[in-house]
């Protein structure tokens, strides 16, 4: 089956929505599919919280219940399901978090029998679970973040991930002006020329990563697990194409 979607925001019918959620014919394969499925859940939630969505649900729920009851098992009553749906309407979007286990959280490998498998990076996955279900307080002051970061006593490295020479050293000097000691500087093997990110190698340096992100004005989604082996343990600032404006701004 050939699946095609034009770029841009679209309203999909059930068949095309399922195709969008289930196809694996993309560069990221299963990883992309997991992310798209979460996009679909988010879009369904947004549709539901609209007045039209809740009204349609309440009106059509008895019919849907009768038509689909042979396709699922639940100990909830229809009224309880409707009550949960109306409760979802009151959940702020900012309070809903998603996380996807992608190539940053696994190692590709082959078994003794030749099967291609993914080996989980448990430290990175635990960090993802922490960020989704029990994230650090977003309102924590910079001073509190610094105190917790210092308590971790973490090794900090800076790597230039661009084709512009000298960015790692510039970033190190900027961090030093903020009282941050950088233990190592270098370049990535193959510059990606992407945006600046913070990577936590080992999965146990979340406060250091958050403090560095706060200093540089980076959003929380720029904090990633370290899975590329640049350093064995610690936190690395991967300086990207946007790092010079960041340094100039602060």
Secondary structure as UniProt FT lines:
FT   HELIX           14..22
FT   TURN            27..28
FT   HELIX           29..49
FT   HELIX           51..68
FT   HELIX           69..71
FT   HELIX           78..88
FT   TURN            89..90
FT   HELIX           93..95
FT   HELIX           103..105
FT   STRAND          106..110
FT   TURN            112..113
FT   STRAND          116..120
FT   HELIX           122..133
FT   TURN            138..139
FT   HELIX           142..152
FT   STRAND          156..160
FT   TURN            165..166
FT   HELIX           167..177
FT   TURN            178..179
FT   STRAND          184..187
FT   STRAND          197..201
FT   HELIX           206..216
FT   HELIX           220..222
FT   STRAND          223..225
FT   STRAND          234..239
FT   TURN            241..242
FT   HELIX           243..249
//
